[in-house]
Amino acid sequence: MKRLTGIAIGGFLAGLLLLANTVVTIHPKLATDAVSKDPDDPAIWVHRGDPNRSLILGTNKTPVPGGALLVFGLDGKIRQTISGIDRPNNVDVEYGFKLQGKRTDIAVRTERLRKRLRIFAVAPDGSKLEDLSPQGLPVFAGQSGEQAAPMGVALYRRPKDGAIFAIVSRKEGPPDGYLWQYRLQDDGTGKVAARKVREFGRFSGAGEIEAVAIDDELGYAYYADEGDGIHKWHADPDHPEAARELSHFGKDGFQADREGIAIYVLPGGKGYIVCTDQFAGSSEYRVYRREGEPGKPHDHSTVRKVFRGGADSTDGIEISSAALGPQFPNGLMAAMNSGGRNFLIFSWEDIAKTGEPQLQMRHAKRLAL
């Protein structure tokens, strides 16, 4: 058998990295109905009994009266509009919040101009969302101006006890403690209360921090420092190393702001972290291994794939690896599309199979590079 020299091995690895940075073009399966003004961030709620009835939530980022939470079906059609929200930015979904002794799925969104969170219960059949916090939950107490204005939000459900936390970013913040974390709890009247549990997160000072994503299973929080990179911390505020940053990656290769982050989950702690490179016209999405490199679970430095799909100036993205009907047997990615004032929906199967390198899928065997 022919042996590879050190030079040959180096050239082979360099070729793989070059391949991984070749931009692949993916075509969306569909586009949602347009919002009236300015879409920002999507979230996905999975109907566990009938995945075809799952929902995509999206924000219309404008002051009242136009500011709204939009609920779409998997066909992209608007099912519900919850208006009267004062410049919402991001939204996230979590499952099994304990409210009056019952488990309730919730959607949480930021309301930037009123400096608060809004909480909505998702009906078990997905038929509607109901407001659990009409007065809102104030955040960033004691701060002023844009340092008190919430932007991003991501929810974490702690596996050991089911406690649910909201990690919130803001329009402006200090070099340390840019993110604040709140525990969400039943206030005893059927509504939700928020108790601050920590401040964390380094900030470069370049741009802002909006996009936050949580890996519930592995217990990690990721956020995009727009002009600097992607940061990784423990999501559990009670973790012995909660005050230590675990990784800082995605520092090179981006040509625009680092924006939306989402996670594609595979069994055994594997999968992918996807982050937006916010191009006008056709944003790109850079893919990293969720599990890191062999023996280095916090080394996410190598880009595994770069793809684009025609979405303009993407802010938020969201990904589900659940089988969501015949169009999305391996899950989907929703991406904000500024020019169309809507969200583009991509099949993960198309993302994984188109071009090289090919990626793994949850419900079909596929080798990963």
C-alpha positions as a printed Julia matrix, in Angstrom:
369×3 Matrix{Float64}:
   0.0    0.0    0.0
   1.36   3.41  -0.94
   2.25   5.57   2.07
   1.34   9.26   2.16
   4.17  11.63   2.98
   3.73  14.49   5.42
   3.5   16.87   2.46
   0.86  14.72   0.77
  -1.17  14.45   3.98
  -0.96  18.2    4.46
  -2.11  18.77   0.9
  -4.98  16.32   1.32
  -6.21  18.06   4.49
  -5.86  21.46   2.89
  -7.96  20.17   0.01
 -10.68  19.04   2.42
 -10.75  22.46   4.08
 -10.94  24.16   0.68
 -13.82  21.84  -0.24
 -15.6   22.66   3.0
 -15.39  26.38   2.18
 -16.86  26.01  -1.32
 -20.28  27.64  -1.2
 -23.14  25.27  -2.08
 -26.46  26.66  -3.34
 -29.64  25.17  -1.85
 -33.14  25.94  -3.09
 -35.89  26.5   -0.51
 -38.87  24.17  -0.43
 -41.21  27.09   0.16
 -41.54  30.65   1.41
 -43.96  31.77   4.11
 -46.54  34.47   3.63
 -45.02  37.93   3.94
 -45.28  39.98   7.13
 -46.38  43.61   6.89
 -43.07  45.3    7.65
 -39.88  43.6    8.84
 -39.4   39.9    9.72
 -36.65  39.07  12.16
 -36.45  35.68  13.87
 -38.13  32.25  13.5
 -38.77  29.41  15.94
 -40.15  25.91  15.37
 -42.73  24.12  17.52
 -42.95  20.36  16.89
 -46.33  18.66  17.31
 -45.25  15.37  18.85
 -48.42  13.45  17.96
 -48.74  14.66  14.37
 -45.56  16.32  13.02
 -47.49  17.59   9.98
 -49.27  19.99  12.34
 -46.05  21.55  13.6
 -45.69  25.33  13.53
 -43.17  27.96  12.53
 -43.29  31.16  14.57
 -41.87  34.43  13.31
 -41.62  38.05  14.42
 -42.64  41.26  12.64
 -40.05  43.69  14.01
 -41.83  47.03  14.06
 -43.36  49.3   16.75
 -47.03  49.05  17.67
 -49.53  48.64  16.16
 -47.72  46.56  13.52
 -45.37  44.63  15.81
 -46.55  41.03  15.97
 -45.88  37.35  16.5
 -46.91  35.37  13.41
 -47.8   31.67  13.51
 -47.33  29.73  10.25
 -48.18  26.16   9.29
 -45.65  23.97   7.51
 -47.26  25.13   4.26
 -46.03  28.67   5.02
 -49.52  30.09   5.46
 -50.3   32.39   8.39
 -52.49  30.64  11.0
 -52.51  33.31  13.72
 -51.33  36.89  14.21
 -50.73  38.22  17.73
 -50.37  41.96  17.31
 -49.85  44.95  19.61
 -46.27  44.03  20.53
 -43.82  46.96  20.57
 -40.93  46.06  18.25
 -40.4   42.36  18.9
 -37.05  40.92  17.92
 -36.48  37.25  18.7
 -38.66  34.3   19.69
 -37.89  30.82  21.02
 -39.88  27.73  22.01
 -39.49  25.32  24.91
 -41.43  22.23  25.96
 -42.94  21.16  29.27
 -43.04  24.35  31.34
 -44.82  23.5   34.6
 -47.83  25.79  35.06
 -50.55  25.09  37.65
 -49.42  21.49  37.86
 -49.6   20.89  34.12
 -46.87  20.76  31.48
 -47.25  23.51  28.91
 -45.2   24.29  25.8
 -44.29  27.97  25.65
 -43.04  30.57  23.2
 -41.07  33.51  24.59
 -40.3   36.68  22.68
 -38.51  39.93  23.39
 -40.39  43.23  23.27
 -37.59  45.69  22.75
 -39.29  49.08  23.09
 -41.02  48.09  26.34
 -37.94  46.35  27.74
 -39.63  43.09  28.59
 -40.38  39.49  27.65
 -43.75  38.17  26.55
 -44.77  34.56  27.21
 -47.32  32.54  25.22
 -48.7   29.04  25.77
 -48.9   26.79  22.71
 -52.13  24.77  22.64
 -51.4   21.01  22.72
 -53.0   20.59  19.3
 -51.16  23.59  17.86
 -54.42  25.41  17.16
 -53.45  28.69  18.84
 -51.11  30.57  21.16
 -52.43  32.15  24.35
 -50.87  35.12  26.18
 -49.56  34.17  29.65
 -47.99  37.56  30.44
 -50.09  40.46  29.13
 -48.17  42.86  31.38
 -44.84  41.42  30.28
 -41.79  40.38  32.31
 -39.31  43.26  32.75
 -35.64  42.52  32.01
 -32.31  44.3   32.54
 -33.51  46.07  35.69
 -31.36  49.04  36.63
 -30.0   49.47  33.11
 -30.83  52.42  30.87
 -31.12  53.24  27.19
 -30.14  50.52  24.72
 -28.46  48.52  27.5
 -31.98  47.82  28.8
 -33.46  46.94  25.38
 -33.83  43.14  24.91
 -33.03  41.7   21.48
 -32.22  37.99  21.42
 -33.75  35.24  23.52
 -33.11  31.5   23.79
 -34.69  29.0   26.18
 -32.94  26.22  28.1
 -34.65  23.26  29.75
 -32.32  21.72  32.32
 -32.45  17.92  31.96
 -31.97  17.05  35.63
 -35.05  18.89  36.94
 -36.93  20.37  33.98
 -36.28  23.95  35.1
 -36.64  26.42  32.23
 -34.45  29.48  31.76
 -34.45  32.39  29.32
 -31.09  33.78  28.2
 -31.58  37.32  26.92
 -29.25  39.57  24.91
 -29.65  43.31  24.37
 -29.02  46.1   21.87
 -25.93  47.33  23.71
 -23.9   45.92  26.57
 -20.61  45.9   28.47
 -17.49  43.81  27.7
 -18.55  41.32  30.41
 -22.07  40.35  31.45
 -23.76  41.25  28.15
 -26.27  38.4   28.58
 -28.66  38.04  31.5
 -30.29  34.75  32.42
 -33.7   34.34  34.07
 -35.46  31.34  35.57
 -39.09  31.16  34.44
 -41.55  29.98  37.1
 -45.26  29.72  37.84
 -46.25  32.78  39.87
 -49.08  30.85  41.53
 -51.88  32.5   39.54
 -51.44  30.76  36.21
 -49.03  33.39  34.92
 -45.25  33.36  34.56
 -42.61  35.1   36.68
 -38.93  35.62  35.81
 -36.13  35.58  38.38
 -32.66  36.73  37.38
 -29.99  34.1   38.1
 -26.81  35.44  36.47
 -25.03  37.82  34.11
 -22.45  36.33  31.74
 -20.91  36.57  28.3
 -17.92  38.38  26.86
 -18.41  41.02  24.14
 -15.81  42.37  21.72
 -17.44  45.77  21.28
 -17.81  45.22  17.52
 -21.46  45.37  16.48
 -23.83  43.78  18.98
 -25.02  40.41  20.29
 -28.46  39.28  19.17
 -28.41  35.61  18.14
 -28.4   33.03  20.96
 -28.94  29.27  20.64
 -29.17  26.59  23.33
 -28.26  22.92  23.15
 -30.63  21.46  25.77
 -29.25  17.94  25.64
 -25.57  18.84  26.03
 -26.2   21.94  28.15
 -24.41  24.6   26.09
 -25.28  28.17  25.13
 -23.92  29.72  21.92
 -24.12  33.37  20.93
 -22.92  35.42  17.97
 -20.7   38.41  18.68
 -21.43  40.05  15.33
 -17.99  41.39  14.47
 -15.87  38.91  16.39
 -16.98  35.27  16.54
 -19.17  32.63  18.17
 -18.93  32.06  21.92
 -19.81  28.91  23.86
 -20.7   28.72  27.58
 -22.47  26.32  29.92
 -26.22  26.98  29.82
 -26.81  25.84  33.42
 -26.21  28.8   35.77
 -25.43  26.33  38.58
 -22.73  24.46  36.68
 -19.37  24.52  38.55
 -17.77  26.16  35.49
 -20.66  28.46  34.6
 -18.36  31.5   34.78
 -15.85  30.12  32.25
 -16.05  30.51  28.49
 -15.62  27.13  26.8
 -14.9   28.12  23.23
 -14.52  31.11  20.91
 -14.69  30.1   17.26
 -15.96  31.38  13.92
 -13.43  34.17  14.11
 -12.29  33.84  10.49
 -13.96  33.49   7.1
 -17.03  35.66   7.73
 -17.44  38.6    5.37
 -20.48  40.19   7.04
 -22.09  40.11  10.5
 -22.44  36.84  12.37
 -26.16  36.53  12.93
 -28.63  33.69  13.53
 -27.39  30.46  15.16
 -29.18  27.09  15.21
 -28.35  23.47  16.03
 -29.1   20.27  14.11
 -29.23  17.43  16.64
 -28.05  13.88  15.92
 -27.96  10.96  18.39
 -24.95  10.47  20.63
 -24.17  14.16  21.06
 -23.37  14.63  17.38
 -24.8   17.1   14.92
 -24.1   20.56  13.58
 -23.97  24.2   14.64
 -25.04  26.59  11.86
 -24.31  30.33  11.91
 -25.38  33.02   9.44
 -22.97  35.21   7.46
 -25.37  38.12   6.81
 -24.92  38.99   3.13
 -27.33  41.28   1.33
 -28.96  39.42  -1.55
 -28.04  35.88  -0.5
 -26.8   35.23   3.02
 -24.49  32.3    3.64
 -24.56  29.72   6.43
 -21.43  28.17   7.92
 -21.61  24.69   9.46
 -19.5   23.37  12.38
 -19.5   20.03  14.19
 -21.67  20.02  17.3
 -19.42  17.4   18.96
 -16.19  19.26  18.22
 -13.05  17.44  17.13
 -11.98  14.0   18.43
 -10.96  14.38  22.07
 -11.7   18.13  21.91
 -15.44  18.65  22.44
 -15.1   22.46  22.5
 -13.0   22.72  19.33
 -15.44  23.87  16.64
 -12.85  25.69  14.57
 -13.22  23.74  11.32
 -15.95  24.75   8.87
 -17.65  21.61   7.5
 -19.84  23.21   4.86
 -20.92  26.63   3.6
 -24.24  27.05   1.81
 -26.57  29.77   0.62
 -30.23  29.73  -0.34
 -31.25  33.13  -1.65
 -32.4   34.67   1.63
 -31.58  38.38   1.81
 -29.74  39.8    4.84
 -30.73  36.96   7.15
 -31.06  37.82  10.83
 -32.57  34.81  12.59
 -32.53  31.13  11.66
 -33.93  28.02  13.35
 -33.45  24.32  12.71
 -35.35  21.19  13.72
 -34.03  17.66  13.17
 -37.47  16.11  13.73
 -39.19  14.28  10.88
 -41.79  16.87   9.83
 -43.85  15.19   7.16
 -43.07  14.16   3.57
 -41.49  17.48   2.58
 -39.13  17.5    5.56
 -38.34  13.88   6.49
 -35.03  14.92   8.09
 -36.13  18.25   9.5
 -35.91  21.8    8.2
 -34.2   25.16   8.5
 -36.18  28.42   8.56
 -34.3   31.59   7.58
 -35.42  35.21   7.74
 -35.56  36.8    4.27
 -35.46  40.59   4.46
 -36.19  41.41   0.82
 -39.28  39.21   0.67
 -40.43  40.18   4.19
 -40.86  36.49   4.95
 -39.07  33.28   5.93
 -37.58  30.74   3.54
 -37.95  27.08   4.52
 -35.24  24.59   3.53
 -35.27  20.81   3.79
 -32.3   19.54   5.82
 -32.1   16.65   3.39
 -31.37  19.15   0.59
 -28.77  20.91   2.76
 -27.08  17.61   3.65
 -27.09  16.01   0.19
 -26.38  18.95  -2.14
 -22.74  19.38  -3.14
 -19.78  18.36  -1.03
 -19.1   17.62   1.71
 -22.33  15.79   2.47
 -23.67  15.98   6.01
 -25.43  13.5    8.24
 -29.2   13.31   8.62
 -31.12  12.12  11.63
 -33.44   9.74   9.8
 -31.19   8.46   7.02
 -27.65   7.12   6.94
 -25.15   9.59   5.55
 -21.41   9.82   6.1
 -20.16  13.07   7.61
 -16.85  14.63   6.73
